Amino acid sequence: MRTVVHIAAPGERGPTLEDRLARVAQGDQEAFSFVYDAVIGAVLGVARRVVRDPAQSEEVAQEVLLDVWRGAARFRPDRGSAMTWILTMAHHRAVDRVRSAQAATDREHRTALRERTPEYDEVIEEVEARLEREQVRRCLRTLTELQRQSVTLAYYRGCTHREVAGLLDVPLGTIKTRLRDGLIRLRDCLGVGA
């Protein structure tokens, strides 16, 4: 089948986008091809400005042009140009896509918050740790000054026995004894089994 192309003579105007859209409403695929080529760039541009994501923009553009094919009969030339009608559809479709994506994100966030179990174990552990620290402080106050200093330097500051002896200017053997005695008193005070 041969395609006949009509070339407009000087002064004669060719079919407008509106004319082609009317033919699309009647199922004319060739007219749709013309409409598609004439508007795809603008439709894609509108979609990209709103959606921002290139892949999503292409999907929006394809959906809009599918709407044009299916709904060309709804176009009313007395309400505006065909380009305005199509770009308005593109804008609405793009805004819908953004709203849909935001709604999905919001839904996921709300679901995550609902499904998030309270960190009950962390709270209990923190309370227990605070209570234990307070109990250790109370028990440390029951030690002699040398025992308390030795335990603090060795177990809270990480000093070796030799370093504790040097810092407190006490013989190493005395420090070892005071540490042992202090730890025994702490164990008894804290109620820890032997």
C-alpha positions in Angstrom: 0.0 0.0 0.0 1.4 3.4 -1.0 1.2 6.3 1.4 0.2 9.5 -0.2 1.8 12.6 1.3 0.0 15.8 0.8 2.4 18.8 0.5 0.7 22.0 1.2 0.8 24.6 -1.6 2.1 28.1 -0.8 -0.6 29.8 1.1 -2.4 26.6 1.9 -2.2 25.4 5.4 -1.6 21.8 6.3 -3.5 19.8 8.9 -3.1 21.2 12.4 -2.4 19.3 15.5 -6.1 19.7 16.3 -7.0 18.2 12.9 -4.7 15.3 13.5 -6.1 14.8 17.0 -9.6 14.6 15.5 -8.4 11.8 13.2 -6.7 10.1 16.2 -10.2 10.0 17.8 -11.3 8.0 14.8 -8.5 5.5 15.3 -6.1 6.9 12.6 -2.7 5.5 13.5 -0.8 7.6 11.0 -2.4 10.8 12.6 -1.4 9.5 16.0 2.2 9.0 14.8 2.2 12.6 13.6 0.8 13.8 17.0 3.3 11.6 18.9 6.2 13.1 17.0 4.9 16.6 17.4 4.4 16.5 21.2 6.7 13.9 22.7 9.5 16.4 23.4 7.3 18.9 25.1 5.5 16.1 27.1 8.8 14.6 28.2 10.0 18.1 29.2 7.0 18.8 31.4 7.3 15.3 33.0 11.0 15.8 33.7 10.5 19.2 35.3 7.9 17.8 37.7 9.1 14.2 38.3 12.9 14.9 37.9 13.7 11.2 37.4 14.5 10.5 33.7 13.1 6.9 33.8 9.9 7.9 35.6 9.6 10.9 33.2 9.7 8.6 30.2 7.0 6.4 31.8 4.8 9.4 32.5 5.3 10.6 28.9 4.3 7.1 27.5 1.2 7.1 29.8 0.2 10.5 28.6 0.5 9.6 24.9 -1.5 6.4 25.6 -4.1 8.6 27.2 -4.1 10.8 24.0 -4.6 7.7 21.8 -7.4 6.4 24.0 -9.1 9.7 24.8 -8.6 11.9 21.8 -12.4 12.1 21.4 -12.5 14.0 24.7 -10.4 16.9 23.3 -12.5 20.1 22.9 -11.0 22.7 20.6 -13.2 25.4 22.0 -11.5 25.0 25.4 -7.9 25.4 24.2 -5.3 24.1 21.8 -4.4 20.5 21.4 -0.9 21.2 22.7 -2.3 22.8 25.8 -4.7 19.9 26.4 -1.9 17.3 26.0 0.6 19.3 28.2 -2.0 19.7 30.8 -2.5 16.0 30.9 1.2 15.6 31.1 1.5 17.9 34.0 -1.4 16.2 35.9 0.0 12.8 35.3 3.5 13.9 36.4 2.1 15.5 39.6 0.1 12.3 40.3 3.3 10.3 39.9 5.2 12.5 42.4 2.3 12.3 44.8 2.1 8.6 44.4 5.8 8.2 45.1 5.6 10.5 48.1 2.5 8.6 49.5 4.4 5.3 49.0 7.4 6.7 50.9 5.1 8.0 53.7 3.3 4.7 53.9 6.6 2.8 54.2 7.8 5.2 56.8 4.6 4.9 58.9 4.8 1.1 58.5 8.4 1.0 59.6 7.5 3.1 62.6 4.6 0.8 63.5 6.6 -2.3 63.0 9.6 -0.9 64.9 9.5 -2.6 68.3 10.5 -0.4 71.1 14.1 -1.0 72.1 12.8 -2.3 75.4 15.9 -4.4 76.0 18.1 -1.3 75.5 16.1 0.6 78.0 16.2 -2.2 80.5 19.9 -2.6 80.0 20.6 1.1 80.4 18.6 1.2 83.7 20.4 -1.9 84.9 23.7 -0.4 84.0 22.9 2.8 85.9 21.8 0.9 88.9 24.9 -1.3 88.8 27.2 1.8 88.5 25.5 3.4 91.5 25.8 0.2 93.5 29.5 -0.1 92.6 30.0 3.6 93.6 28.3 2.8 97.0 30.5 -0.3 97.5 33.6 1.6 96.5 32.9 4.1 99.3 33.2 1.1 101.8 36.8 0.4 100.8 39.8 1.9 102.4 41.4 4.9 100.6 44.3 2.8 99.3 42.0 0.0 98.2 39.7 2.4 96.4 42.6 4.2 94.7 44.1 0.9 93.7 40.9 -0.5 92.3 40.1 2.8 90.5 43.5 3.0 88.8 43.7 -0.7 87.9 40.1 -1.3 86.8 38.8 2.0 85.7 41.9 3.6 84.2 43.6 0.4 83.0 46.8 0.8 84.9 49.0 -2.3 85.5 49.8 -3.3 89.1 53.3 -1.9 88.7 51.9 1.4 87.4 49.4 1.6 90.3 52.3 1.0 92.7 54.4 3.8 91.1 51.5 6.3 91.0 50.5 5.7 94.6 54.2 5.4 95.7 53.4 2.1 97.5 55.3 -1.2 97.2 54.0 -3.6 94.5 53.2 -6.4 97.0 51.1 -4.0 99.0 49.2 -2.9 96.0 48.5 -6.5 95.0 47.2 -7.2 98.5 45.1 -4.1 98.6 43.6 -4.9 95.2 42.8 -8.5 96.2 41.3 -7.4 99.5 39.4 -4.5 97.8 37.9 -6.8 95.2 36.8 -9.3 97.8 35.0 -6.5 99.7 33.4 -5.3 96.5 32.3 -8.8 95.6 30.7 -9.2 99.0 29.1 -5.8 98.9 27.7 -6.3 95.5 26.4 -9.8 96.4 28.3 -11.5 93.6 28.9 -15.2 94.2 32.5 -16.4 94.8 
